[in-house]
Amino acid sequence: MSLLISDLCINCDVCAPACPNTAISQGETIYEIDPARCTECVGHFDEPQCVVVCPVECIDLDPEHPETPEQLLGKYHALTRGRSAA
């Protein structure tokens, strides 16, 4: 599943820089996660980095965007195709 930031978000700006897929951006009132870019950090890390750094624990699974681990890995490969290794 993609992740979703709830209205408990305090706009602290720690989640956006932590996202390796640049899936998080400032929305109209709180930060938002683009489900097309969110892989829950599959392919990058063992756990979602936005969840790790969030001080108010306002990031949950998005029930509107269910995905299997295999689908998340496929999305990771599509998003990183053509990137040079650092």
N, C-alpha and C positions, 0 to 999 in steps of 0.2 A: 504494500500500500504506500501511497504517498503519505507525507506527513501534513499536518494542519496546525496552524497556530491559533489558539483560542483567544477570546477577548480578554483573557487574563494578562495578555502581553503588556509589558510596561515600556516598550520601545527602547530598550537598553542598548540595542545595536550590537550585541555580541554574537547573535546567530548568523547574520548575513556573511560576515567575513569567515566564519567557520565552515561554510558550505562549499565543498569542492566542486559542485556542479553549478554554482551561481543561481540556485533555484529560489533564493530568498531575497525579497526586496521590500522596501517600504511601501505599504499600501496606503489607502486613504486615511485610516485611523491607526492601524497596527501593521506589523510586518506580515507578509504573506508568502506562501510557498507555492511555486509553480509546479503543479503535479506532473507536467510533461518533462520537467528537469530533475525532479526529486527521485533519487534511487535509495533513499534511506542510508546513504553512504556505502551501499553494496558496491564492491569493487575498489573502494578507497580505504574504508575503515571497518572495524568489527561492529561498531555501533554508530548511530546517527550523531554527528558532531554537534548539530544544533541542540539536540536533547542534552548532550553532555554539558554544554556551556550555559544553557538556559537557567537563570537564577530563580525563576518563578514556576518552573515546570509546567509551561503552558503549551507544549508541543506534543500532540497525540497522533495516532493513526487516523487517516482520513477515510471514513467509511464510504465516501463517494468514489474513491479511487482504489479499489482492491487490486493488488498485484501479488503474484507469487515471488519467491526469491529468484526463480529462474527468469521471470519477466523483468525484475529489477536489474538483474545482471545483464540481460539483453539491452535494456535502456542505457545502462552504464557503458556498454560497448559501443552503442550508437552515438552516445554523447562524446565519447573520448576518441572515436575513430579520427585519425589524422592528427591528433595531438602528439607532439614529440615528447618523449620521456624526459623527465627532469633529473 
